Amino acid sequence: MGQPEWAVDARFATNAARVSRDLFSLIAQACKQLTEWPSPIETAARPSTPTQI
């Protein structure tokens, strides 16, 4: 999501801190900014074929 600093940010160290600082809204905003979601297979660099559902 382009926010690696959140993992070590003291503002989000505990669940209570994450809730009080509304981390969910920050995550939602970051997700809206993504233009493409990488597939787990693509990021793992494993050969694959598309799946039909």
CHARMM internal coordinates of N, CA and C (Angstrom, degrees):
IC EDIT
DIST 1 N 1 CA 1.4496
DIST 1 CA 1 C 1.5192
ANGL 1 N 1 CA 1 C 111.12
DIST 1 C 2 N 1.3100
ANGL 1 CA 1 C 2 N 116.79
DIHE 1 N 1 CA 1 C 2 N -1.98
DIST 2 N 2 CA 1.4487
ANGL 1 C 2 N 2 CA 119.06
DIHE 1 CA 1 C 2 N 2 CA 177.83
DIST 2 CA 2 C 1.5194
ANGL 2 N 2 CA 2 C 114.59
DIHE 1 C 2 N 2 CA 2 C 80.20
DIST 2 C 3 N 1.3181
ANGL 2 CA 2 C 3 N 117.67
DIHE 2 N 2 CA 2 C 3 N 19.19
DIST 3 N 3 CA 1.4593
ANGL 2 C 3 N 3 CA 121.54
DIHE 2 CA 2 C 3 N 3 CA -179.45
DIST 3 CA 3 C 1.5319
ANGL 3 N 3 CA 3 C 110.42
DIHE 2 C 3 N 3 CA 3 C -128.66
DIST 3 C 4 N 1.3229
ANGL 3 CA 3 C 4 N 119.88
DIHE 3 N 3 CA 3 C 4 N 55.57
DIST 4 N 4 CA 1.4683
ANGL 3 C 4 N 4 CA 120.19
DIHE 3 CA 3 C 4 N 4 CA -176.36
DIST 4 CA 4 C 1.5236
ANGL 4 N 4 CA 4 C 113.16
DIHE 3 C 4 N 4 CA 4 C -62.56
DIST 4 C 5 N 1.3217
ANGL 4 CA 4 C 5 N 117.40
DIHE 4 N 4 CA 4 C 5 N -22.61
DIST 5 N 5 CA 1.4659
ANGL 4 C 5 N 5 CA 119.94
DIHE 4 CA 4 C 5 N 5 CA -179.51
DIST 5 CA 5 C 1.5227
ANGL 5 N 5 CA 5 C 112.42
DIHE 4 C 5 N 5 CA 5 C -68.10
DIST 5 C 6 N 1.3249
ANGL 5 CA 5 C 6 N 118.32
DIHE 5 N 5 CA 5 C 6 N -19.99
DIST 6 N 6 CA 1.4582
ANGL 5 C 6 N 6 CA 120.29
DIHE 5 CA 5 C 6 N 6 CA 178.65
DIST 6 CA 6 C 1.5230
ANGL 6 N 6 CA 6 C 111.60
DIHE 5 C 6 N 6 CA 6 C -62.48
DIST 6 C 7 N 1.3146
ANGL 6 CA 6 C 7 N 117.68
DIHE 6 N 6 CA 6 C 7 N -30.14
DIST 7 N 7 CA 1.4698
ANGL 6 C 7 N 7 CA 121.24
DIHE 6 CA 6 C 7 N 7 CA -178.02
DIST 7 CA 7 C 1.5194
ANGL 7 N 7 CA 7 C 112.35
DIHE 6 C 7 N 7 CA 7 C -64.14
DIST 7 C 8 N 1.3226
ANGL 7 CA 7 C 8 N 118.09
DIHE 7 N 7 CA 7 C 8 N -27.26
DIST 8 N 8 CA 1.4657
ANGL 7 C 8 N 8 CA 121.15
DIHE 7 CA 7 C 8 N 8 CA -178.35
DIST 8 CA 8 C 1.5307
ANGL 8 N 8 CA 8 C 112.43
DIHE 7 C 8 N 8 CA 8 C -115.98
DIST 8 C 9 N 1.3152
ANGL 8 CA 8 C 9 N 117.18
DIHE 8 N 8 CA 8 C 9 N 7.00
DIST 9 N 9 CA 1.4580
ANGL 8 C 9 N 9 CA 122.21
DIHE 8 CA 8 C 9 N 9 CA -179.20
DIST 9 CA 9 C 1.5269
ANGL 9 N 9 CA 9 C 110.11
DIHE 8 C 9 N 9 CA 9 C -73.01
DIST 9 C 10 N 1.3183
ANGL 9 CA 9 C 10 N 116.56
DIHE 9 N 9 CA 9 C 10 N 122.55
DIST 10 N 10 CA 1.4701
ANGL 9 C 10 N 10 CA 121.60
DIHE 9 CA 9 C 10 N 10 CA -178.68
DIST 10 CA 10 C 1.5295
ANGL 10 N 10 CA 10 C 112.08
DIHE 9 C 10 N 10 CA 10 C -60.79
DIST 10 C 11 N 1.3340
ANGL 10 CA 10 C 11 N 117.20
DIHE 10 N 10 CA 10 C 11 N -24.50
DIST 11 N 11 CA 1.4712
ANGL 10 C 11 N 11 CA 119.61
DIHE 10 CA 10 C 11 N 11 CA 179.28
DIST 11 CA 11 C 1.5177
ANGL 11 N 11 CA 11 C 112.22
DIHE 10 C 11 N 11 CA 11 C -64.55
DIST 11 C 12 N 1.3259
ANGL 11 CA 11 C 12 N 117.04
DIHE 11 N 11 CA 11 C 12 N -19.43
DIST 12 N 12 CA 1.4628
ANGL 11 C 12 N 12 CA 121.38
DIHE 11 CA 11 C 12 N 12 CA -177.14
DIST 12 CA 12 C 1.5309
ANGL 12 N 12 CA 12 C 111.99
DIHE 11 C 12 N 12 CA 12 C -118.58
DIST 12 C 13 N 1.3160
ANGL 12 CA 12 C 13 N 117.75
DIHE 12 N 12 CA 12 C 13 N 24.91
DIST 13 N 13 CA 1.4627
ANGL 12 C 13 N 13 CA 122.51
DIHE 12 CA 12 C 13 N 13 CA -174.55
DIST 13 CA 13 C 1.5268
ANGL 13 N 13 CA 13 C 113.51
DIHE 12 C 13 N 13 CA 13 C -68.43
DIST 13 C 14 N 1.3254
ANGL 13 CA 13 C 14 N 117.72
DIHE 13 N 13 CA 13 C 14 N -30.41
DIST 14 N 14 CA 1.4633
ANGL 13 C 14 N 14 CA 120.73
DIHE 13 CA 13 C 14 N 14 CA -179.53
DIST 14 CA 14 C 1.5249
ANGL 14 N 14 CA 14 C 109.20
DIHE 13 C 14 N 14 CA 14 C -124.57
DIST 14 C 15 N 1.3148
ANGL 14 CA 14 C 15 N 115.55
DIHE 14 N 14 CA 14 C 15 N 162.49
DIST 15 N 15 CA 1.4600
ANGL 14 C 15 N 15 CA 119.14
DIHE 14 CA 14 C 15 N 15 CA 178.62
DIST 15 CA 15 C 1.5252
ANGL 15 N 15 CA 15 C 110.66
DIHE 14 C 15 N 15 CA 15 C -60.99
DIST 15 C 16 N 1.3190
ANGL 15 CA 15 C 16 N 117.13
DIHE 15 N 15 CA 15 C 16 N -42.25
DIST 16 N 16 CA 1.4659
ANGL 15 C 16 N 16 CA 120.58
DIHE 15 CA 15 C 16 N 16 CA 179.58
DIST 16 CA 16 C 1.5321
ANGL 16 N 16 CA 16 C 110.55
DIHE 15 C 16 N 16 CA 16 C -60.41
DIST 16 C 17 N 1.3199
ANGL 16 CA 16 C 17 N 116.81
DIHE 16 N 16 CA 16 C 17 N -40.37
DIST 17 N 17 CA 1.4646
ANGL 16 C 17 N 17 CA 120.57
DIHE 16 CA 16 C 17 N 17 CA 178.94
DIST 17 CA 17 C 1.5217
ANGL 17 N 17 CA 17 C 110.69
DIHE 16 C 17 N 17 CA 17 C -66.83
DIST 17 C 18 N 1.3346
ANGL 17 CA 17 C 18 N 116.89
DIHE 17 N 17 CA 17 C 18 N -40.24
DIST 18 N 18 CA 1.4697
ANGL 17 C 18 N 18 CA 119.81
DIHE 17 CA 17 C 18 N 18 CA 178.91
DIST 18 CA 18 C 1.5175
ANGL 18 N 18 CA 18 C 110.97
DIHE 17 C 18 N 18 CA 18 C -63.64
DIST 18 C 19 N 1.3241
ANGL 18 CA 18 C 19 N 116.61
DIHE 18 N 18 CA 18 C 19 N -41.16
DIST 19 N 19 CA 1.4650
ANGL 18 C 19 N 19 CA 120.68
DIHE 18 CA 18 C 19 N 19 CA -180.00
DIST 19 CA 19 C 1.5266
ANGL 19 N 19 CA 19 C 110.44
DIHE 18 C 19 N 19 CA 19 C -68.26
DIST 19 C 20 N 1.3206
ANGL 19 CA 19 C 20 N 117.38
DIHE 19 N 19 CA 19 C 20 N -45.83
DIST 20 N 20 CA 1.4737
ANGL 19 C 20 N 20 CA 120.00
DIHE 19 CA 19 C 20 N 20 CA -176.84
DIST 20 CA 20 C 1.5205
ANGL 20 N 20 CA 20 C 112.03
DIHE 19 C 20 N 20 CA 20 C -67.04
DIST 20 C 21 N 1.3153
ANGL 20 CA 20 C 21 N 117.49
DIHE 20 N 20 CA 20 C 21 N -26.07
DIST 21 N 21 CA 1.4674
ANGL 20 C 21 N 21 CA 120.61
DIHE 20 CA 20 C 21 N 21 CA 179.02
DIST 21 CA 21 C 1.5223
ANGL 21 N 21 CA 21 C 111.70
DIHE 20 C 21 N 21 CA 21 C -98.85
DIST 21 C 22 N 1.3198
ANGL 21 CA 21 C 22 N 116.02
DIHE 21 N 21 CA 21 C 22 N 8.85
DIST 22 N 22 CA 1.4581
ANGL 21 C 22 N 22 CA 123.37
DIHE 21 CA 21 C 22 N 22 CA 175.24
DIST 22 CA 22 C 1.5312
ANGL 22 N 22 CA 22 C 113.15
DIHE 21 C 22 N 22 CA 22 C 52.89
DIST 22 C 23 N 1.3342
ANGL 22 CA 22 C 23 N 115.06
DIHE 22 N 22 CA 22 C 23 N 54.09
DIST 23 N 23 CA 1.4651
ANGL 22 C 23 N 23 CA 120.73
DIHE 22 CA 22 C 23 N 23 CA 178.53
DIST 23 CA 23 C 1.5202
ANGL 23 N 23 CA 23 C 111.37
DIHE 22 C 23 N 23 CA 23 C -58.76
DIST 23 C 24 N 1.3258
ANGL 23 CA 23 C 24 N 117.46
DIHE 23 N 23 CA 23 C 24 N -32.65
DIST 24 N 24 CA 1.4617
ANGL 23 C 24 N 24 CA 120.80
DIHE 23 CA 23 C 24 N 24 CA 179.72
DIST 24 CA 24 C 1.5259
ANGL 24 N 24 CA 24 C 111.25
DIHE 23 C 24 N 24 CA 24 C -57.03
DIST 24 C 25 N 1.3207
ANGL 24 CA 24 C 25 N 117.47
DIHE 24 N 24 CA 24 C 25 N -43.22
DIST 25 N 25 CA 1.4698
ANGL 24 C 25 N 25 CA 120.71
DIHE 24 CA 24 C 25 N 25 CA 179.24
DIST 25 CA 25 C 1.5238
ANGL 25 N 25 CA 25 C 111.44
DIHE 24 C 25 N 25 CA 25 C -64.93
DIST 25 C 26 N 1.3318
ANGL 25 CA 25 C 26 N 116.76
DIHE 25 N 25 CA 25 C 26 N -38.89
DIST 26 N 26 CA 1.4588
ANGL 25 C 26 N 26 CA 119.98
DIHE 25 CA 25 C 26 N 26 CA 177.87
DIST 26 CA 26 C 1.5265
ANGL 26 N 26 CA 26 C 110.78
DIHE 25 C 26 N 26 CA 26 C -64.12
DIST 26 C 27 N 1.3310
ANGL 26 CA 26 C 27 N 116.52
DIHE 26 N 26 CA 26 C 27 N -40.81
DIST 27 N 27 CA 1.4628
ANGL 26 C 27 N 27 CA 121.10
DIHE 26 CA 26 C 27 N 27 CA 178.29
DIST 27 CA 27 C 1.5246
ANGL 27 N 27 CA 27 C 109.90
DIHE 26 C 27 N 27 CA 27 C -65.02
DIST 27 C 28 N 1.3267
ANGL 27 CA 27 C 28 N 116.90
DIHE 27 N 27 CA 27 C 28 N -42.76
DIST 28 N 28 CA 1.4638
ANGL 27 C 28 N 28 CA 120.75
DIHE 27 CA 27 C 28 N 28 CA 179.63
DIST 28 CA 28 C 1.5308
ANGL 28 N 28 CA 28 C 110.79
DIHE 27 C 28 N 28 CA 28 C -61.38
DIST 28 C 29 N 1.3245
ANGL 28 CA 28 C 29 N 116.99
DIHE 28 N 28 CA 28 C 29 N -41.66
DIST 29 N 29 CA 1.4613
ANGL 28 C 29 N 29 CA 120.53
DIHE 28 CA 28 C 29 N 29 CA 178.30
DIST 29 CA 29 C 1.5324
ANGL 29 N 29 CA 29 C 110.79
DIHE 28 C 29 N 29 CA 29 C -64.32
DIST 29 C 30 N 1.3142
ANGL 29 CA 29 C 30 N 116.86
DIHE 29 N 29 CA 29 C 30 N -42.54
DIST 30 N 30 CA 1.4622
ANGL 29 C 30 N 30 CA 121.07
DIHE 29 CA 29 C 30 N 30 CA 179.98
DIST 30 CA 30 C 1.5292
ANGL 30 N 30 CA 30 C 110.43
DIHE 29 C 30 N 30 CA 30 C -64.25
DIST 30 C 31 N 1.3274
ANGL 30 CA 30 C 31 N 116.97
DIHE 30 N 30 CA 30 C 31 N -38.52
DIST 31 N 31 CA 1.4681
ANGL 30 C 31 N 31 CA 120.59
DIHE 30 CA 30 C 31 N 31 CA 179.67
DIST 31 CA 31 C 1.5247
ANGL 31 N 31 CA 31 C 111.06
DIHE 30 C 31 N 31 CA 31 C -66.48
DIST 31 C 32 N 1.3142
ANGL 31 CA 31 C 32 N 117.86
DIHE 31 N 31 CA 31 C 32 N -36.60
DIST 32 N 32 CA 1.4593
ANGL 31 C 32 N 32 CA 121.14
DIHE 31 CA 31 C 32 N 32 CA 179.02
DIST 32 CA 32 C 1.5236
ANGL 32 N 32 CA 32 C 111.40
DIHE 31 C 32 N 32 CA 32 C -64.65
DIST 32 C 33 N 1.3294
ANGL 32 CA 32 C 33 N 116.32
DIHE 32 N 32 CA 32 C 33 N -27.39
DIST 33 N 33 CA 1.4549
ANGL 32 C 33 N 33 CA 120.60
DIHE 32 CA 32 C 33 N 33 CA -178.59
DIST 33 CA 33 C 1.5267
ANGL 33 N 33 CA 33 C 112.38
DIHE 32 C 33 N 33 CA 33 C -80.64
DIST 33 C 34 N 1.3279
ANGL 33 CA 33 C 34 N 117.10
DIHE 33 N 33 CA 33 C 34 N -15.45
DIST 34 N 34 CA 1.4619
ANGL 33 C 34 N 34 CA 119.56
DIHE 33 CA 33 C 34 N 34 CA 178.94
DIST 34 CA 34 C 1.5204
ANGL 34 N 34 CA 34 C 109.48
DIHE 33 C 34 N 34 CA 34 C -71.62
DIST 34 C 35 N 1.3056
ANGL 34 CA 34 C 35 N 117.05
DIHE 34 N 34 CA 34 C 35 N 130.90
DIST 35 N 35 CA 1.4614
ANGL 34 C 35 N 35 CA 120.12
DIHE 34 CA 34 C 35 N 35 CA 178.04
DIST 35 CA 35 C 1.5130
ANGL 35 N 35 CA 35 C 111.28
DIHE 34 C 35 N 35 CA 35 C -91.89
DIST 35 C 36 N 1.3210
ANGL 35 CA 35 C 36 N 116.91
DIHE 35 N 35 CA 35 C 36 N -20.98
DIST 36 N 36 CA 1.4592
ANGL 35 C 36 N 36 CA 120.62
DIHE 35 CA 35 C 36 N 36 CA -179.14
DIST 36 CA 36 C 1.5185
ANGL 36 N 36 CA 36 C 109.07
DIHE 35 C 36 N 36 CA 36 C -150.26
DIST 36 C 37 N 1.3224
ANGL 36 CA 36 C 37 N 115.84
DIHE 36 N 36 CA 36 C 37 N 132.28
DIST 37 N 37 CA 1.4583
ANGL 36 C 37 N 37 CA 120.68
DIHE 36 CA 36 C 37 N 37 CA 176.82
DIST 37 CA 37 C 1.5239
ANGL 37 N 37 CA 37 C 108.43
DIHE 36 C 37 N 37 CA 37 C -90.53
DIST 37 C 38 N 1.3158
ANGL 37 CA 37 C 38 N 118.56
DIHE 37 N 37 CA 37 C 38 N 120.60
DIST 38 N 38 CA 1.4641
ANGL 37 C 38 N 38 CA 119.05
DIHE 37 CA 37 C 38 N 38 CA 177.43
DIST 38 CA 38 C 1.5200
ANGL 38 N 38 CA 38 C 110.52
DIHE 37 C 38 N 38 CA 38 C -70.21
DIST 38 C 39 N 1.2945
ANGL 38 CA 38 C 39 N 114.77
DIHE 38 N 38 CA 38 C 39 N 138.86
DIST 39 N 39 CA 1.4556
ANGL 38 C 39 N 39 CA 119.36
DIHE 38 CA 38 C 39 N 39 CA 177.67
DIST 39 CA 39 C 1.5279
ANGL 39 N 39 CA 39 C 108.97
DIHE 38 C 39 N 39 CA 39 C -75.96
DIST 39 C 40 N 1.3245
ANGL 39 CA 39 C 40 N 118.12
DIHE 39 N 39 CA 39 C 40 N 142.53
DIST 40 N 40 CA 1.4744
ANGL 39 C 40 N 40 CA 119.67
DIHE 39 CA 39 C 40 N 40 CA 177.28
DIST 40 CA 40 C 1.5283
ANGL 40 N 40 CA 40 C 111.77
DIHE 39 C 40 N 40 CA 40 C -56.66
DIST 40 C 41 N 1.3169
ANGL 40 CA 40 C 41 N 116.91
DIHE 40 N 40 CA 40 C 41 N -32.95
DIST 41 N 41 CA 1.4674
ANGL 40 C 41 N 41 CA 119.94
DIHE 40 CA 40 C 41 N 41 CA 178.87
DIST 41 CA 41 C 1.5285
ANGL 41 N 41 CA 41 C 109.91
DIHE 40 C 41 N 41 CA 41 C -68.07
DIST 41 C 42 N 1.3288
ANGL 41 CA 41 C 42 N 117.14
DIHE 41 N 41 CA 41 C 42 N -41.70
DIST 42 N 42 CA 1.4675
ANGL 41 C 42 N 42 CA 120.31
DIHE 41 CA 41 C 42 N 42 CA 179.00
DIST 42 CA 42 C 1.5189
ANGL 42 N 42 CA 42 C 111.27
DIHE 41 C 42 N 42 CA 42 C -63.65
DIST 42 C 43 N 1.3168
ANGL 42 CA 42 C 43 N 116.86
DIHE 42 N 42 CA 42 C 43 N -41.98
DIST 43 N 43 CA 1.4617
ANGL 42 C 43 N 43 CA 119.39
DIHE 42 CA 42 C 43 N 43 CA -178.11
DIST 43 CA 43 C 1.5224
ANGL 43 N 43 CA 43 C 111.25
DIHE 42 C 43 N 43 CA 43 C -71.96
DIST 43 C 44 N 1.3149
ANGL 43 CA 43 C 44 N 117.94
DIHE 43 N 43 CA 43 C 44 N -23.86
DIST 44 N 44 CA 1.4607
ANGL 43 C 44 N 44 CA 121.07
DIHE 43 CA 43 C 44 N 44 CA 177.61
DIST 44 CA 44 C 1.5227
ANGL 44 N 44 CA 44 C 111.40
DIHE 43 C 44 N 44 CA 44 C -85.16
DIST 44 C 45 N 1.3295
ANGL 44 CA 44 C 45 N 117.49
DIHE 44 N 44 CA 44 C 45 N -8.13
DIST 45 N 45 CA 1.4703
ANGL 44 C 45 N 45 CA 123.64
DIHE 44 CA 44 C 45 N 45 CA 179.44
DIST 45 CA 45 C 1.5287
ANGL 45 N 45 CA 45 C 111.41
DIHE 44 C 45 N 45 CA 45 C 57.46
DIST 45 C 46 N 1.3160
ANGL 45 CA 45 C 46 N 115.67
DIHE 45 N 45 CA 45 C 46 N 44.07
DIST 46 N 46 CA 1.4604
ANGL 45 C 46 N 46 CA 120.91
DIHE 45 CA 45 C 46 N 46 CA 177.29
DIST 46 CA 46 C 1.5254
ANGL 46 N 46 CA 46 C 108.96
DIHE 45 C 46 N 46 CA 46 C -107.85
DIST 46 C 47 N 1.3213
ANGL 46 CA 46 C 47 N 117.03
DIHE 46 N 46 CA 46 C 47 N 141.74
DIST 47 N 47 CA 1.4658
ANGL 46 C 47 N 47 CA 118.76
DIHE 46 CA 46 C 47 N 47 CA 176.72
DIST 47 CA 47 C 1.5237
ANGL 47 N 47 CA 47 C 110.48
DIHE 46 C 47 N 47 CA 47 C -64.63
DIST 47 C 48 N 1.3131
ANGL 47 CA 47 C 48 N 116.32
DIHE 47 N 47 CA 47 C 48 N 140.53
DIST 48 N 48 CA 1.4681
ANGL 47 C 48 N 48 CA 119.80
DIHE 47 CA 47 C 48 N 48 CA 179.95
DIST 48 CA 48 C 1.5251
ANGL 48 N 48 CA 48 C 109.30
DIHE 47 C 48 N 48 CA 48 C -158.13
DIST 48 C 49 N 1.3181
ANGL 48 CA 48 C 49 N 114.48
DIHE 48 N 48 CA 48 C 49 N 171.50
DIST 49 N 49 CA 1.4677
ANGL 48 C 49 N 49 CA 121.35
DIHE 48 CA 48 C 49 N 49 CA 174.75
DIST 49 CA 49 C 1.5197
ANGL 49 N 49 CA 49 C 107.57
DIHE 48 C 49 N 49 CA 49 C -126.64
DIST 49 C 50 N 1.3289
ANGL 49 CA 49 C 50 N 118.19
DIHE 49 N 49 CA 49 C 50 N 156.39
DIST 50 N 50 CA 1.4650
ANGL 49 C 50 N 50 CA 120.25
DIHE 49 CA 49 C 50 N 50 CA 178.28
DIST 50 CA 50 C 1.5327
ANGL 50 N 50 CA 50 C 111.61
DIHE 49 C 50 N 50 CA 50 C -61.03
DIST 50 C 51 N 1.3098
ANGL 50 CA 50 C 51 N 115.49
DIHE 50 N 50 CA 50 C 51 N 147.52
DIST 51 N 51 CA 1.4541
ANGL 50 C 51 N 51 CA 121.08
DIHE 50 CA 50 C 51 N 51 CA 177.88
DIST 51 CA 51 C 1.5156
ANGL 51 N 51 CA 51 C 109.36
DIHE 50 C 51 N 51 CA 51 C -103.05
DIST 51 C 52 N 1.3220
ANGL 51 CA 51 C 52 N 116.13
DIHE 51 N 51 CA 51 C 52 N 133.12
DIST 52 N 52 CA 1.4606
ANGL 51 C 52 N 52 CA 119.85
DIHE 51 CA 51 C 52 N 52 CA 176.33
DIST 52 CA 52 C 1.5147
ANGL 52 N 52 CA 52 C 108.73
DIHE 51 C 52 N 52 CA 52 C -97.10
DIST 52 C 53 N 1.3155
ANGL 52 CA 52 C 53 N 114.19
DIHE 52 N 52 CA 52 C 53 N 133.14
DIST 53 N 53 CA 1.4704
ANGL 52 C 53 N 53 CA 119.31
DIHE 52 CA 52 C 53 N 53 CA 179.92
DIST 53 CA 53 C 1.5012
ANGL 53 N 53 CA 53 C 109.28
DIHE 52 C 53 N 53 CA 53 C -109.78
END
COOR INIT
IC SEED 1 N 1 CA 1 C
IC BUILD
